Amino acid sequence: MSRLSAIRPVYWISGVLLVVAVVVPLLVPTYAKKDPHLWGFPFFYWYQLLWVFLSAILVSISYRLLRAEERRRRAEQGLGDPEKDGDQ
């Protein structure tokens, strides 16, 4: 078994979500235009602002996926729930 096949799909999914949140706003051809306007704002401004919210959503989804995977992994190993073990 290779090391890549041992990586769980949750890690791949959250990695792709994080890459999308970082890379897509950096692709200049996707926003290098003035039209269409939204409430008087050129496309560039509202598109970038939209990606602020989309990135927050993608990072939140990624965090929740990884947190659930960590809880599942700890339960499999009998280590318990890290949130119930106390604040350290």
C-alpha positions as CSV (number, residue, x, y, z in Angstrom):
1,M,0.0,0.0,0.0
2,S,1.4,3.4,-1.0
3,R,1.4,6.3,1.4
4,L,-1.0,8.2,-0.9
5,S,-3.6,5.5,-0.7
6,A,-3.4,5.6,3.1
7,I,-4.5,9.2,3.2
8,R,-8.2,9.4,3.9
9,P,-10.5,11.2,1.4
10,V,-11.5,13.8,4.0
11,Y,-7.9,15.2,3.9
12,W,-8.1,15.3,0.1
13,I,-11.4,17.1,0.1
14,S,-10.4,19.7,2.7
15,G,-7.2,20.2,0.8
16,V,-9.0,20.9,-2.4
17,L,-11.4,23.3,-0.6
18,L,-8.5,25.2,0.8
19,V,-6.7,25.3,-2.6
20,V,-9.8,26.7,-4.3
21,A,-10.3,29.3,-1.6
22,V,-6.7,30.6,-2.1
23,V,-6.0,30.1,-5.8
24,V,-9.3,31.1,-7.5
25,P,-9.2,34.7,-6.2
26,L,-5.6,35.0,-7.5
27,L,-6.6,34.1,-11.1
28,V,-6.5,37.6,-12.6
29,P,-8.3,36.7,-15.9
30,T,-11.5,35.8,-13.9
31,Y,-11.9,39.4,-12.6
32,A,-9.9,41.7,-14.9
33,K,-13.0,43.5,-16.2
34,K,-15.3,46.4,-15.3
35,D,-18.7,45.0,-16.3
36,P,-21.1,43.8,-15.0
37,H,-21.8,46.4,-12.3
38,L,-23.7,45.4,-9.1
39,W,-25.3,48.3,-7.2
40,G,-22.9,50.7,-8.9
41,F,-19.7,48.7,-8.0
42,P,-17.5,47.4,-10.9
43,F,-17.1,43.7,-11.2
44,F,-13.7,43.6,-9.7
45,Y,-14.8,44.9,-6.3
46,W,-17.9,42.8,-5.7
47,Y,-16.2,39.7,-7.1
48,Q,-13.3,40.0,-4.7
49,L,-15.7,40.7,-1.8
50,L,-17.8,37.7,-2.8
51,W,-14.6,35.5,-2.5
52,V,-14.0,36.8,1.0
53,F,-17.3,35.2,2.0
54,L,-16.9,32.1,-0.1
55,S,-13.4,31.5,1.3
56,A,-14.7,31.8,4.8
57,I,-17.4,29.2,4.0
58,L,-14.9,26.9,2.3
59,V,-12.4,27.1,5.3
60,S,-15.3,26.5,7.7
61,I,-16.4,23.4,5.8
62,S,-12.8,22.2,5.7
63,Y,-12.4,22.7,9.4
64,R,-15.6,20.9,10.3
65,L,-14.6,17.9,8.1
66,L,-11.2,17.7,9.7
67,R,-12.5,18.0,13.2
68,A,-15.1,15.3,12.6
69,E,-12.3,13.0,11.1
70,E,-10.1,13.7,14.1
71,R,-12.9,12.8,16.5
72,R,-13.6,9.6,14.6
73,R,-9.9,8.7,14.5
74,R,-9.5,9.3,18.3
75,A,-12.7,7.2,19.0
76,E,-11.2,4.3,16.9
77,Q,-8.0,4.4,18.9
78,G,-9.9,4.7,22.2
79,L,-8.4,8.1,23.0
80,G,-11.7,9.8,23.8
81,D,-13.2,13.1,22.7
82,P,-10.6,15.9,22.8
83,E,-13.2,18.5,23.7
84,K,-14.4,16.5,26.7
85,D,-10.9,15.8,28.1
86,G,-10.6,19.4,29.4
87,D,-9.2,22.6,28.2
88,Q,-5.4,22.3,28.1
